[in-house]
Amino acid sequence: MKQKAIILALALGLFGATAASACTAEFKAKRGGQYVHSTISVPSSSCNSGGVLSLLQSQGYTNIQIVRISG
């Protein structure tokens, strides 16, 4: 039982560290003929306008305007 508690604590700690290392970007863009105003979670290595822009372009977004990056 003690082992399960330790494993659970380690798993939660790893998940928390992963979530904390990401940031959120708010953007406006066009995709498939529709305008979108949304947010996306990006890894810490892409927490800059260039990284967010590349990620959104790879997902098919065009006319991208990054409103805010936080985190």
Biopython code that builds the backbone (N, CA, C, O; Angstrom):
import numpy as np
from Bio.PDB.StructureBuilder import StructureBuilder

atoms = [
    (1, "MET", "N", (0.830, -1.195, 0.000)),
    (1, "MET", "CA", (0.000, 0.000, 0.000)),
    (1, "MET", "C", (0.869, 1.251, 0.000)),
    (1, "MET", "O", (0.558, 2.232, -0.675)),
    (2, "LYS", "N", (1.964, 1.210, 0.764)),
    (2, "LYS", "CA", (2.862, 2.343, 0.852)),
    (2, "LYS", "C", (3.514, 2.610, -0.509)),
    (2, "LYS", "O", (3.732, 3.762, -0.886)),
    (3, "GLN", "N", (3.823, 1.527, -1.246)),
    (3, "GLN", "CA", (4.432, 1.666, -2.563)),
    (3, "GLN", "C", (3.476, 2.366, -3.532)),
    (3, "GLN", "O", (3.901, 3.194, -4.338)),
    (4, "LYS", "N", (2.205, 2.037, -3.454)),
    (4, "LYS", "CA", (1.215, 2.659, -4.336)),
    (4, "LYS", "C", (1.129, 4.157, -4.068)),
    (4, "LYS", "O", (1.018, 4.954, -4.999)),
    (5, "ALA", "N", (1.181, 4.535, -2.794)),
    (5, "ALA", "CA", (1.119, 5.949, -2.440)),
    (5, "ALA", "C", (2.345, 6.688, -2.961)),
    (5, "ALA", "O", (2.234, 7.819, -3.436)),
    (6, "ILE", "N", (3.508, 6.061, -2.877)),
    (6, "ILE", "CA", (4.739, 6.688, -3.373)),
    (6, "ILE", "C", (4.692, 6.825, -4.886)),
    (6, "ILE", "O", (5.061, 7.872, -5.418)),
    (7, "ILE", "N", (4.249, 5.797, -5.584)),
    (7, "ILE", "CA", (4.152, 5.840, -7.039)),
    (7, "ILE", "C", (3.160, 6.915, -7.473)),
    (7, "ILE", "O", (3.424, 7.664, -8.413)),
    (8, "LEU", "N", (2.030, 6.990, -6.797)),
    (8, "LEU", "CA", (1.029, 8.004, -7.121)),
    (8, "LEU", "C", (1.591, 9.407, -6.902)),
    (8, "LEU", "O", (1.380, 10.296, -7.728)),
    (9, "ALA", "N", (2.295, 9.606, -5.809)),
    (9, "ALA", "CA", (2.883, 10.917, -5.518)),
    (9, "ALA", "C", (3.917, 11.295, -6.585)),
    (9, "ALA", "O", (3.971, 12.447, -7.017)),
    (10, "LEU", "N", (4.728, 10.337, -7.006)),
    (10, "LEU", "CA", (5.721, 10.609, -8.045)),
    (10, "LEU", "C", (5.050, 10.933, -9.374)),
    (10, "LEU", "O", (5.469, 11.853, -10.078)),
    (11, "ALA", "N", (4.012, 10.179, -9.718)),
    (11, "ALA", "CA", (3.300, 10.424, -10.976)),
    (11, "ALA", "C", (2.662, 11.809, -10.975)),
    (11, "ALA", "O", (2.742, 12.529, -11.970)),
    (12, "LEU", "N", (2.036, 12.182, -9.877)),
    (12, "LEU", "CA", (1.420, 13.507, -9.791)),
    (12, "LEU", "C", (2.475, 14.601, -9.859)),
    (12, "LEU", "O", (2.244, 15.646, -10.467)),
    (13, "GLY", "N", (3.610, 14.377, -9.253)),
    (13, "GLY", "CA", (4.695, 15.346, -9.302)),
    (13, "GLY", "C", (5.227, 15.526, -10.708)),
    (13, "GLY", "O", (5.499, 16.651, -11.126)),
    (14, "LEU", "N", (5.381, 14.437, -11.444)),
    (14, "LEU", "CA", (5.863, 14.531, -12.825)),
    (14, "LEU", "C", (4.842, 15.225, -13.710)),
    (14, "LEU", "O", (5.207, 16.037, -14.560)),
    (15, "PHE", "N", (3.560, 14.912, -13.517)),
    (15, "PHE", "CA", (2.519, 15.563, -14.307)),
    (15, "PHE", "C", (2.479, 17.055, -14.012)),
    (15, "PHE", "O", (2.343, 17.864, -14.930)),
    (16, "GLY", "N", (2.594, 17.424, -12.758)),
    (16, "GLY", "CA", (2.590, 18.835, -12.381)),
    (16, "GLY", "C", (3.759, 19.580, -12.978)),
    (16, "GLY", "O", (3.604, 20.721, -13.412)),
    (17, "ALA", "N", (4.930, 18.962, -13.010)),
    (17, "ALA", "CA", (6.119, 19.608, -13.589)),
    (17, "ALA", "C", (5.938, 19.800, -15.087)),
    (17, "ALA", "O", (6.339, 20.826, -15.636)),
    (18, "THR", "N", (5.336, 18.818, -15.752)),
    (18, "THR", "CA", (5.114, 18.931, -17.191)),
    (18, "THR", "C", (4.109, 20.036, -17.489)),
    (18, "THR", "O", (4.316, 20.835, -18.402)),
    (19, "ALA", "N", (3.036, 20.087, -16.734)),
    (19, "ALA", "CA", (2.016, 21.106, -16.964)),
    (19, "ALA", "C", (2.559, 22.498, -16.687)),
    (19, "ALA", "O", (2.204, 23.449, -17.383)),
    (20, "ALA", "N", (3.405, 22.631, -15.690)),
    (20, "ALA", "CA", (3.943, 23.930, -15.326)),
    (20, "ALA", "C", (4.923, 24.448, -16.367)),
    (20, "ALA", "O", (5.128, 25.657, -16.473)),
    (21, "SER", "N", (5.532, 23.548, -17.141)),
    (21, "SER", "CA", (6.527, 23.976, -18.111)),
    (21, "SER", "C", (5.906, 24.471, -19.415)),
    (21, "SER", "O", (6.618, 25.002, -20.268)),
    (22, "ALA", "N", (4.609, 24.309, -19.584)),
    (22, "ALA", "CA", (3.933, 24.758, -20.793)),
    (22, "ALA", "C", (3.418, 26.184, -20.606)),
    (22, "ALA", "O", (3.294, 26.674, -19.483)),
    (23, "CYS", "N", (3.124, 26.830, -21.716)),
    (23, "CYS", "CA", (2.507, 28.148, -21.638)),
    (23, "CYS", "C", (1.270, 28.157, -22.532)),
    (23, "CYS", "O", (1.034, 27.212, -23.284)),
    (24, "THR", "N", (0.497, 29.208, -22.450)),
    (24, "THR", "CA", (-0.736, 29.339, -23.213)),
    (24, "THR", "C", (-0.638, 30.545, -24.129)),
    (24, "THR", "O", (-0.183, 31.614, -23.724)),
    (25, "ALA", "N", (-1.067, 30.363, -25.355)),
    (25, "ALA", "CA", (-1.073, 31.454, -26.316)),
    (25, "ALA", "C", (-2.506, 31.712, -26.769)),
    (25, "ALA", "O", (-3.229, 30.785, -27.134)),
    (26, "GLU", "N", (-2.902, 32.960, -26.741)),
    (26, "GLU", "CA", (-4.213, 33.365, -27.259)),
    (26, "GLU", "C", (-3.975, 33.901, -28.665)),
    (26, "GLU", "O", (-3.040, 34.671, -28.886)),
    (27, "PHE", "N", (-4.808, 33.505, -29.608)),
    (27, "PHE", "CA", (-4.586, 33.911, -30.998)),
    (27, "PHE", "C", (-5.901, 34.102, -31.749)),
    (27, "PHE", "O", (-6.957, 33.614, -31.347)),
    (28, "LYS", "N", (-5.789, 34.832, -32.853)),
    (28, "LYS", "CA", (-6.866, 34.970, -33.826)),
    (28, "LYS", "C", (-6.286, 34.494, -35.146)),
    (28, "LYS", "O", (-5.150, 34.827, -35.482)),
    (29, "ALA", "N", (-7.057, 33.717, -35.897)),
    (29, "ALA", "CA", (-6.554, 33.185, -37.155)),
    (29, "ALA", "C", (-7.716, 32.715, -38.023)),
    (29, "ALA", "O", (-8.882, 32.773, -37.632)),
    (30, "LYS", "N", (-7.357, 32.254, -39.207)),
    (30, "LYS", "CA", (-8.341, 31.710, -40.130)),
    (30, "LYS", "C", (-7.950, 30.269, -40.431)),
    (30, "LYS", "O", (-6.783, 29.958, -40.673)),
    (31, "ARG", "N", (-8.954, 29.399, -40.410)),
    (31, "ARG", "CA", (-8.710, 27.983, -40.710)),
    (31, "ARG", "C", (-9.945, 27.417, -41.385)),
    (31, "ARG", "O", (-11.048, 27.477, -40.841)),
    (32, "GLY", "N", (-9.754, 26.875, -42.556)),
    (32, "GLY", "CA", (-10.869, 26.267, -43.279)),
    (32, "GLY", "C", (-11.980, 27.242, -43.606)),
    (32, "GLY", "O", (-13.152, 26.866, -43.588)),
    (33, "GLY", "N", (-11.640, 28.490, -43.905)),
    (33, "GLY", "CA", (-12.636, 29.477, -44.270)),
    (33, "GLY", "C", (-13.351, 30.125, -43.094)),
    (33, "GLY", "O", (-14.222, 30.972, -43.297)),
    (34, "GLN", "N", (-13.005, 29.749, -41.872)),
    (34, "GLN", "CA", (-13.647, 30.325, -40.701)),
    (34, "GLN", "C", (-12.618, 31.046, -39.839)),
    (34, "GLN", "O", (-11.481, 30.595, -39.698)),
    (35, "TYR", "N", (-13.031, 32.166, -39.269)),
    (35, "TYR", "CA", (-12.161, 32.884, -38.345)),
    (35, "TYR", "C", (-12.284, 32.276, -36.959)),
    (35, "TYR", "O", (-13.375, 31.912, -36.521)),
    (36, "VAL", "N", (-11.159, 32.171, -36.277)),
    (36, "VAL", "CA", (-11.092, 31.527, -34.977)),
    (36, "VAL", "C", (-10.415, 32.476, -33.994)),
    (36, "VAL", "O", (-9.413, 33.107, -34.331)),
    (37, "HIS", "N", (-10.953, 32.581, -32.788)),
    (37, "HIS", "CA", (-10.309, 33.287, -31.678)),
    (37, "HIS", "C", (-10.256, 32.281, -30.548)),
    (37, "HIS", "O", (-11.286, 31.931, -29.971)),
    (38, "SER", "N", (-9.038, 31.807, -30.226)),
    (38, "SER", "CA", (-8.932, 30.694, -29.292)),
    (38, "SER", "C", (-7.613, 30.750, -28.535)),
    (38, "SER", "O", (-6.835, 31.692, -28.685)),
    (39, "THR", "N", (-7.375, 29.734, -27.725)),
    (39, "THR", "CA", (-6.107, 29.584, -27.018)),
    (39, "THR", "C", (-5.546, 28.203, -27.325)),
    (39, "THR", "O", (-6.271, 27.276, -27.686)),
    (40, "ILE", "N", (-4.237, 28.098, -27.171)),
    (40, "ILE", "CA", (-3.563, 26.823, -27.389)),
    (40, "ILE", "C", (-2.461, 26.688, -26.348)),
    (40, "ILE", "O", (-1.784, 27.662, -26.016)),
    (41, "SER", "N", (-2.289, 25.486, -25.842)),
    (41, "SER", "CA", (-1.209, 25.202, -24.896)),
    (41, "SER", "C", (0.010, 24.773, -25.705)),
    (41, "SER", "O", (-0.088, 23.890, -26.557)),
    (42, "VAL", "N", (1.149, 25.391, -25.444)),
    (42, "VAL", "CA", (2.376, 25.081, -26.186)),
    (42, "VAL", "C", (3.482, 24.691, -25.208)),
    (42, "VAL", "O", (3.486, 25.149, -24.066)),
    (43, "PRO", "N", (4.417, 23.853, -25.643)),
    (43, "PRO", "CA", (5.518, 23.469, -24.760)),
    (43, "PRO", "C", (6.425, 24.655, -24.454)),
    (43, "PRO", "O", (6.463, 25.630, -25.203)),
    (44, "SER", "N", (7.144, 24.562, -23.360)),
    (44, "SER", "CA", (7.994, 25.676, -22.928)),
    (44, "SER", "C", (9.028, 26.050, -23.986)),
    (44, "SER", "O", (9.436, 27.210, -24.060)),
    (45, "SER", "N", (9.456, 25.101, -24.797)),
    (45, "SER", "CA", (10.443, 25.395, -25.838)),
    (45, "SER", "C", (9.871, 26.283, -26.946)),
    (45, "SER", "O", (10.631, 26.855, -27.728)),
    (46, "SER", "N", (8.544, 26.406, -27.024)),
    (46, "SER", "CA", (7.897, 27.223, -28.050)),
    (46, "SER", "C", (7.172, 28.426, -27.463)),
    (46, "SER", "O", (6.283, 28.983, -28.108)),
    (47, "CYS", "N", (7.534, 28.835, -26.255)),
    (47, "CYS", "CA", (6.858, 29.953, -25.581)),
    (47, "CYS", "C", (7.371, 31.293, -26.087)),
    (47, "CYS", "O", (7.797, 32.140, -25.301)),
    (48, "ASN", "N", (7.331, 31.479, -27.377)),
    (48, "ASN", "CA", (7.669, 32.762, -27.996)),
    (48, "ASN", "C", (6.839, 32.889, -29.269)),
    (48, "ASN", "O", (6.272, 31.902, -29.739)),
    (49, "SER", "N", (6.764, 34.075, -29.822)),
    (49, "SER", "CA", (5.879, 34.299, -30.969)),
    (49, "SER", "C", (6.268, 33.436, -32.168)),
    (49, "SER", "O", (5.390, 32.955, -32.883)),
    (50, "GLY", "N", (7.552, 33.233, -32.400)),
    (50, "GLY", "CA", (7.984, 32.395, -33.518)),
    (50, "GLY", "C", (7.569, 30.951, -33.354)),
    (50, "GLY", "O", (7.126, 30.316, -34.311)),
    (51, "GLY", "N", (7.711, 30.423, -32.138)),
    (51, "GLY", "CA", (7.318, 29.045, -31.875)),
    (51, "GLY", "C", (5.824, 28.836, -31.988)),
    (51, "GLY", "O", (5.371, 27.835, -32.544)),
    (52, "VAL", "N", (5.052, 29.782, -31.459)),
    (52, "VAL", "CA", (3.590, 29.696, -31.535)),
    (52, "VAL", "C", (3.139, 29.799, -32.990)),
    (52, "VAL", "O", (2.266, 29.048, -33.426)),
    (53, "LEU", "N", (3.725, 30.714, -33.731)),
    (53, "LEU", "CA", (3.379, 30.895, -35.141)),
    (53, "LEU", "C", (3.649, 29.614, -35.930)),
    (53, "LEU", "O", (2.809, 29.191, -36.725)),
    (54, "SER", "N", (4.810, 28.994, -35.721)),
    (54, "SER", "CA", (5.144, 27.744, -36.420)),
    (54, "SER", "C", (4.167, 26.632, -36.079)),
    (54, "SER", "O", (3.732, 25.888, -36.957)),
    (55, "LEU", "N", (3.823, 26.520, -34.800)),
    (55, "LEU", "CA", (2.890, 25.491, -34.364)),
    (55, "LEU", "C", (1.517, 25.675, -35.020)),
    (55, "LEU", "O", (0.927, 24.713, -35.512)),
    (56, "LEU", "N", (1.017, 26.907, -35.026)),
    (56, "LEU", "CA", (-0.296, 27.174, -35.619)),
    (56, "LEU", "C", (-0.278, 26.956, -37.132)),
    (56, "LEU", "O", (-1.237, 26.419, -37.687)),
    (57, "GLN", "N", (0.790, 27.362, -37.800)),
    (57, "GLN", "CA", (0.887, 27.142, -39.244)),
    (57, "GLN", "C", (0.905, 25.654, -39.566)),
    (57, "GLN", "O", (0.322, 25.227, -40.563)),
    (58, "SER", "N", (1.569, 24.863, -38.730)),
    (58, "SER", "CA", (1.615, 23.415, -38.966)),
    (58, "SER", "C", (0.250, 22.761, -38.791)),
    (58, "SER", "O", (0.019, 21.657, -39.285)),
    (59, "GLN", "N", (-0.664, 23.446, -38.081)),
    (59, "GLN", "CA", (-2.013, 22.923, -37.886)),
    (59, "GLN", "C", (-3.007, 23.496, -38.891)),
    (59, "GLN", "O", (-4.212, 23.280, -38.764)),
    (60, "GLY", "N", (-2.508, 24.226, -39.890)),
    (60, "GLY", "CA", (-3.368, 24.706, -40.969)),
    (60, "GLY", "C", (-3.961, 26.080, -40.774)),
    (60, "GLY", "O", (-4.856, 26.461, -41.529)),
    (61, "TYR", "N", (-3.505, 26.845, -39.794)),
    (61, "TYR", "CA", (-4.024, 28.198, -39.569)),
    (61, "TYR", "C", (-3.301, 29.198, -40.474)),
    (61, "TYR", "O", (-2.108, 29.055, -40.741)),
    (62, "THR", "N", (-4.027, 30.201, -40.936)),
    (62, "THR", "CA", (-3.454, 31.289, -41.734)),
    (62, "THR", "C", (-3.927, 32.615, -41.145)),
    (62, "THR", "O", (-4.762, 32.631, -40.240)),
    (63, "ASN", "N", (-3.401, 33.717, -41.649)),
    (63, "ASN", "CA", (-3.770, 35.062, -41.159)),
    (63, "ASN", "C", (-3.696, 35.125, -39.637)),
    (63, "ASN", "O", (-4.623, 35.601, -38.981)),
    (64, "ILE", "N", (-2.602, 34.649, -39.090)),
    (64, "ILE", "CA", (-2.458, 34.485, -37.635)),
    (64, "ILE", "C", (-2.071, 35.798, -36.966)),
    (64, "ILE", "O", (-1.154, 36.495, -37.402)),
    (65, "GLN", "N", (-2.790, 36.115, -35.902)),
    (65, "GLN", "CA", (-2.439, 37.250, -35.040)),
    (65, "GLN", "C", (-2.344, 36.695, -33.617)),
    (65, "GLN", "O", (-3.334, 36.213, -33.067)),
    (66, "ILE", "N", (-1.166, 36.766, -33.034)),
    (66, "ILE", "CA", (-0.978, 36.318, -31.663)),
    (66, "ILE", "C", (-1.371, 37.455, -30.740)),
    (66, "ILE", "O", (-0.782, 38.535, -30.792)),
    (67, "VAL", "N", (-2.357, 37.220, -29.901)),
    (67, "VAL", "CA", (-2.872, 38.231, -28.986)),
    (67, "VAL", "C", (-2.024, 38.301, -27.724)),
    (67, "VAL", "O", (-1.660, 39.387, -27.274)),
    (68, "ARG", "N", (-1.704, 37.122, -27.145)),
    (68, "ARG", "CA", (-0.979, 37.106, -25.868)),
    (68, "ARG", "C", (-0.354, 35.741, -25.659)),
    (68, "ARG", "O", (-0.925, 34.719, -26.039)),
    (69, "ILE", "N", (0.818, 35.732, -25.053)),
    (69, "ILE", "CA", (1.468, 34.497, -24.614)),
    (69, "ILE", "C", (1.690, 34.634, -23.112)),
    (69, "ILE", "O", (2.301, 35.600, -22.654)),
    (70, "SER", "N", (1.192, 33.664, -22.347)),
    (70, "SER", "CA", (1.348, 33.722, -20.903)),
    (70, "SER", "C", (1.814, 32.391, -20.358)),
    (70, "SER", "O", (1.518, 31.336, -20.919)),
    (71, "GLY", "N", (2.535, 32.448, -19.275)),
    (71, "GLY", "CA", (2.965, 31.230, -18.620)),
    (71, "GLY", "C", (4.401, 31.046, -18.611)),
    (71, "GLY", "O", (4.892, 30.048, -18.083)),
]
sb = StructureBuilder()
sb.init_structure("model")
sb.init_model(0)
sb.init_chain("A")
sb.init_seg("    ")
for serial, (resi, resn, name, xyz) in enumerate(atoms, 1):
    if name == "N":
        sb.init_residue(resn, " ", resi, " ")
    sb.init_atom(name, np.array(xyz, "f"), 0.0, 1.0, " ", f" {name:<3s}", serial, name[0])
structure = sb.get_structure()
